[in-house]
Amino acid sequence: MPESSLHESAFVVDGLIISNFNPEIFECMLAGGITAANCTCSIWENFRQTMDYIAQWKSWFHEHPKVIRQVYCVQDIAKAKQEKRVGVILGWQNTSAIEDRLDYLQVFHELGVRVVQLTYNTQNLVGSGCYESNDSGLSDFGRQVVKEMNRLGMVIDLSHVGAKTSADTIELSSAPACYTHIAPAALKAHPRNKTDEQMRMLVANGGFIGVTLYPPFMPKGSDSTLADYVLAIEHVLGVAGEDRVGIGTDFAQRSGHRPSYWRDHPGYFTHDKGYSRRLVDLSQSTLPKDFQTLADYGNLTRAMETRGWNVALIRKVLGENWMNYLQSVWH
């Protein structure tokens, strides 16, 4: 189905995509009209493994210059739109890549990592995750990490982070933190979903919220549609306001090859540390029928139009809000 003129002209920024990145996926992102996306390049990986993956991304930028470009600043997102390319923001969903070295943050920042989630589901050296039975909050090392990220101008992501660790971070951080990809707990109780109170605290401190369409976090599970996703976004808009909300699909498109670390760890997404205790059930993770690949992104804009959203609000949620937030954090 052809894209709407609104979708074609809008900035479309996705707060998190965790697909099996490869040239086929890049073409789908381009076909879907994505202007830029936070693309996960580290979860459980250590320093060396993360460096290997970033090296792969650098090769892709060199080999596919007509399709993707790396994003270091908000101006690069605007250029990606003008050039009809996809802007790739390198991001992490954990801080395992720095191991116990604070100074590694600057190394990765210089390589272009711009978004870092503090913890992925469970405890690490920085703090606690949302699936940990005892959330002890930010560690002293974690407090140093937050301050260093503030100094460098890196986005602090709290999506998978435990409630106390998140609150500690929001209070400590001199720059507004964000949830790149969450769903409202008011619509479905789930360890990964955020309460209205948590969202209000984040936004009261200048923070930002990307809403995920991941089916297990939605009331209808695998029966969820884009219309249901739009309703979830509306709930968050009612809590946070129309200037502090964007898209963070957590889209997981699978095709082609995948990095060897993923291939060698079948529990990569579902188990603690990628191999330990099971945390997540993927049985309800079937994508909405009207959003099967990233090339279907235009259907989201049509769902917003069908719901009766005005053009200004659609443009804000699709990408303008993300760009304003990123401008406030990135140096």
N, C-alpha and C positions, 0 to 999 in steps of 0.2 A: 504494500500500500504506500503511495507517495507521502512524503512528509508534508505536514501543514506548513504554511508560510511562516507561522509563528515559531514553530520548532526550528525551522531553517535559520531564522534571523536571531533567535535567542542564544545567549550564552548558556550552555548546558554543562554543568560541573557536578561530577559525582564524587561524593566525599569518601567513598571506598569501593574498590573493585578488587576481588581476590580470585580472578580467573586463572586458567592455565595459559599464561601469557605466551604468545608466539605470533608470527606474522598473520595467521588466520584470524586470531582474536583482534589484532590491530585493525584489520580490514572491517571487521564487524563493528568495532567502535566508531570507525570513520563513517560507515554506512548508517549508523544510528544517530549521527549528528552530534556525538559527544565532543565538546570543546576541550575539556580537560578532566582528568580523574586522578584521585589518589590511588596509586597502584601498589599493592602490598609486595614488598621484596624481602621481608624477613618476619618470621614469627618465632619459631623455636631455634633458629639457626644461631650459631656462635659467630665470633668475629670473622673467622676465615670463610665460613660457609656464606655469610652475608656478603662479604667482599666478592666471592665468586659470582653470586647472583647479580650484584651491581655491575660487575664486569660484563656479564651477559647483556644487561640492559644497555650499557655503553655500546656494545657491539650492535645491538638492535637499532639504536639511534643512528649509528653510522650506516647500517645496511638498508634502512627503510626511511630515509629522510623525507620522502614525499608523503608519508603516512603519519609518522609520529615525531615529536620533538620533546626534549626535556624541558620541564618547567622549574625555574629557579625563583621567579618572582611573578607577581600578578600581571605585569606587563607581558610576560611570556604567554600567559593565557589569552590575552587580547591578540597577540601576534598569531597564536595557533588558530584562532577564529578567522583572522584575516587571511591566513595562508591556506585555510581549509585542511588543516592537519589536526591531529589529536595531541593535546598537551599531556604529557605524563609527569605526574608528581610522584617522586619516589617516597614511599612511606613504609613504616613498620607497624606491626601489631604487638610488639613486645620490645623490651630493652635488653634481651639476651645478647644481642650483637655487640654491646659494649662490654659484656662480661663484668669485670669489677674495675674498669678503667674509665673514669670520668672524661679523660682527655680524648677518648675515642669519639665522643660526640662531635667535637670540632672536625675531626677527620671526615666523618660521614657527612657533616653539614657541607663541607667543601666539595664533596662528591655529589651533592644535590639532594640529600635526604632532608625533607622539609616537614614531615608529619611523623610523630612517634607516639604510639600508645604505650603507656607506662607498664602495664601488665596484660598478659593474655590469659584470662580466666582464673589463674591460680597465683600462688605466692612466688615472688622472685626477690632479688636483692633490693629492689626499689620499693615494693609494697605488695598489696594483696589484690587478688582478682575476685570477680563476682561469684565464682564457684567455690571459693575457699570457705571452710567452715568457720574459721576465725579470722576476721579482718582486723589486723592490728594497726592498720594505717600506714602512712608513709614512714619508711625507715629514715635514719639520719642520712644514709647514702642517697636515698630517694629525694630528700630535701635538696641535696647538692645537685642531683640530676635536674630537678625542676628549675633551680636557679640558673644552671648552665644552659638549659634550653631557652629560658627567658633571655639570657645574654646573647645567644646565637640567633634568636628569632625563629625557633622551631615550634610548630603547633603541638600542643600537648593534648593527646587523645585519651579520653576516659571511658570509651565505650564498653570494654570488657573489664574495667577496673572495679574493685569492690567499693561499696558505698562510703565507708570511712576513709579509705585511701583517696577516693575522689574528693570528699569534703575537705580533707587535709590539703589536697593539691589546690583546690579552688581558692581556699583561704590564703595559701602561701604564695601562689603564682602572681607575679606582677603583670603578666599578660593574660588575656582571657583564654581559658581552656575550652575544649569542645567535646561533644559526643559526635563522632563522624558517622556512626551507623547504629542507631538504636530504635526501639519501638516503645510505645507507651504501656506501662504496667497497668494503667487504668482500663485498657482494653483486653489485656491478657496477663495474668500473673505468670512471670517467668524470671529466673535468676538474671537473665541478660537484659530484661526490660527495665526502664527507668520510671520511677514514680513522678507524679506531677511536682511533688515537693523537691525532688532531686533536680528536675529540669528548671524549676524556678530559681533554685540556689545558683545554678550554673549561669543562667541568663542574667540574674541580678548582679553578677560579677563580670558582665560583658561577654559571656560565653555564647556558644553557637551549637545548634543541634541539626545533625543530618539524620533523616528518618530512613530506616531500612525496610525493604519489602520482603525480607527473608521469611518464608512461610511459617516456620515453627514459632515465630514470635507474634504471629497474627491470630486473631480469634478463630478463623476458619482453617488454619493450618494449610495443608496442600490444596484445599479448595479455594484458597484466596485468589482474588482477581485484582487487576489494577484499580478497579473501582473501590475495592476494600482498602487498598494501599492509599488511595487518595483520602479516604475517610480517616485513616490513621494519621496522615499528614495534617488534616484539619484539626484533629484533637491536639496535636503538638502546637499548631498555630494558635489555638485558643489558650494554651498555657504560656507560650513563649513570645507571641506576637509575630507579625508578618515579616519583620526584618531580621529575625534570628533563626530562621528555619530554612533548611535546604534538603537536597537529596543525598542519601548515602546508601545506595542499594545493597551493598555487600554481595554484589552479583558474582556468582561462581560458575562461569561458563567453562565447560570442559571440552577440549578438542586438541588434537595433535599431541606433541611430546610435552613432558613436564620436567621440571628440575629433578635431578637424581635424588635429592634429599626427600622430596615428596614421594617419589616412587618407592624408595626404600623404607618409608615409614607409613604403612597403611592407616595408622591411627593419628596421622599428622593433625587433623582438625578436631578429632573427636576425643583424644586422650590427653591427659596432663603430660606436659613436656613432649607430646607427640607419640608416647609409647606406654605411659604408666596408666593410672586408673582412668576408666572411661567416664567422660563428663557429658557428652552430647549425643543425642539420638538423631540421626539424619533421616529417619524413615519418613518424616513429614516435610522434607526439604524440596519437594517437587516445585519447580518454578511455575508462576502463573501462566496459563495457556496463552495469554496475550502478551507475554514478555519472556520468550524462550531463549532468545539470544540478544546480545547487545545491539544487534542491528534493528531490534524492535523498539528502540528507545522512543521513537516518535509516538508510539501508542500511549506512552505516559502523558505526553502533552495533550493528546486527544482525550484522554480520560479526564484531565483537568478541565478541558474545554466543555466536555459533556456534562461535567458536574456543575458548570456555570461559573467557574472562576473568571474574574476579570483579567484582562491581558497583563496589567501591571503586576498583579499577584503571581501569575504564572511565570513571568520573566524573573521575578525576585526568587521564587522557590527553585526554579530550574538552575539558576546560576549566579544571578546578580548578588544575592545575599552572601553566597560563598566568597565571591570575589571581594566584597567589602570586608568580610571577616578576615580573610587571609591578608589583606592589605594592612589590617590593624595589628597583625602578629609578626609577619615576615619583615625583616629589616631590608 
